[in-house]
């Protein structure tokens, strides 16, 4: 099937009992695979099961992730299906930013493709609807291309439609089915190294740890600091060491949680590590934790990937795209808001189909701390049984 075809021929599907969507015959003689997935830490987590499926289908292939510096910082030197990470250049819709006016550095983009063009047998687009990412992927000159596609996006050799409300893990698994890959896992898996575990032990005490993460790229996904602080106070009273994690951008929110918690209970064992941890350190702390409570953001997804029970605070639309699937180890608490609390605009029309309003008021402020803490207590008991913590 030539480049530019908009749909795959599903007549040759196989292994459908283990698949997400149609599974087509694999391509022949695939030794070098490129996977395009920019974005944040959570976006990487969504892609990992699909990358694992590709590695299982093409075990002799080297898989190059075209991703972000943070992806490289987390994956390089770590066991897993990714052979190497190549940092994406600034390019609209693929890696926004760069120049002051937000435009791409054309020379850097050209140099990126000059270094990679013709290097791949298969290129996989797991980066949105394809309006920008499909033309980007095609510049690699791979023999075969697969991915998602909105109606206005250029076609690849084999594509599936991009429909916004689909779980991101299953979207990616459906894409790699176009190359004959079937799931080997339905959740991301990240192995914590002995050095990371040792570092986490240095940063925490010997008792149970509760990790909190108050950040999210979209401010509307953030649970109020006072709600996190209530969880912190109750957990500390129950004998937990509470650590608030995040990057430098989360430091102010983390300090606010600590301030409120200590004002409520001066002796509470609550402190912030936000802005002080590498991604490896974060993986170790999350692995060390009995339970993690966070918004819909990368650290919650990483906690799930290292095997820690989690409680996620979500807007209902994000549960569809990013909520943990199982409930034995993971719980979700969500709001049913469908209109902006300020202007009343319909916020269910999201993604590439609609522009969002300018308001940043929280969609999840109505989630009750009492209900969240009930799950903290239950999952802490589960964690003690399963992990001895």
Residue, then its C-alpha position, 0 to 999 in steps of 0.5 A: x500500500x503506497x504512502x497517502x492511502x488513508x485506510x488499511x486493508x483489514x482483510x488479512x487480520x490475525x491474532x484478533x483474540x489478543x488485539x486492540x482492533x484489527x491486526x494486519x500481517x507484519x512487514x518483512x525485513x524490519x530491523x530499524x523502527x522509529x516511534x514518534x511520541x513527543x509530549x510529557x512523561x505521561x505521554x511516554x507512559x501511554x506509548x510504552x505498551x505499544x513499543x513493547x508489542x513492537x519489540x515482541x513482534x520484531x525482536x531483532x529490531x532496534x527501536x528508536x524513540x523520537x521523543x523529548x529530553x525527559x524521555x531520554x533521561x528516564x529511559x537511557x540505560x534502563x532495561x526495556x524495549x527502547x534502544x535509544x532516544x533521539x531528541x525531537x527538534x522544535x517543530x509546530x505540533x510535534x515539539x512546540x516552543x523554541x523560537x521567541x515567536x513559536x516557529x520552528x528552527x528550520x535549520x535544526x529540523x533539516x539537520x534532524x532529518x538529514x541525520x535520520x533520513x533513510x535510517x528506518x524500515x518502519x516509522x510509527x506515529x503515536x503523536x496525535x491526529x497527524x495533522x503535523x505529525x504525519x508530514x513530520x514522520x513521512x520526512x524520515x523516508x521509512x519503507x513503511x509508515x503507520x499511525x493515526x489520522x484525522x480527516x485533514x491529516x496526510x495519509x500514511x501507509x496504514x492508518x486508523x482514524x483518530x477519535x479524541x475520546x479513546x484511552x491513549x494506551x489502547x489507541x497506541x496498541x491499535x496503531x501497532x496492530x497495523x504492523x502485526x503487533x499484538x499486546x504483551x502488556x496493557x499497562x506501562x512497565x518501568x523497572x526501577x534500578x538498584x541505584x534508584x531504590x537506594x537513593x529513595x531509601x536515603x531520601x525517606x525514612x523506614x516507615x510507610x511513605x505516601x507520595x502526593x503530586x499536585x501538578x498538571x500541565x492543564x491547571x483545570x486538572x489540579x486538585x486544590x492544595x487544601x484538599x491534598x493537605x487534608x490527605x497529608x494530615x490524615x496520612x501523617x496521623x496514621x503513621x505515614x511519611x508524606x512527601x510531595x513530589x513534582x518538578x520545579x514548576x510544582x514547587x510552589x503548590x507543594x510548599x503550599x500543601x506543606x504550609x497548610x498541613x503544618x498549620x493544621x498539624x504542626x507535628x505532621x511528617x510532611x515535606x516537599x521534594x518538588x524540584x529536587x528530584x531527577x526522573x530516576x530519583x522520582x521513579x525510586x521515590x514512587x517505587x518506595x511509596x506505599x501509595x501515590x495520590x496525584x492529578x492526571x499527570x505524568x508522575x501518577x502514570x509513572x507510579x503505576x508503571x513502577x507498580x505502586x498503587x495510585x489514586x488519581x483525581x480526574x475530570x471525567x473526560x480525562x478518565x476516558x483517555x488516561x484513567x488507570x484500567x484496573x481497580x485492585x491497585x488503582x482508584x479514580x475520583x472524578x468530577x462530572x463537569x461538562x461546562x466551564x465553571x466561569x463562562x459555561x462553555x461546553x468543555x467536552x468538545x476538546x482536543x483538535x475539534x475545539x478551542x478551549x476557553x481562557x479560564x483555568x478554574x479547577x474542574x476537580x475541586x468538588x472531589x472530596x478528600x474523605x472519599x480519597x483518603x478512604x481509598x488511601x487507607x485501603x490501598x495502603x493495606x493492599x500495598x503492605x500485603x503485596x509489597x511488604x511496606 
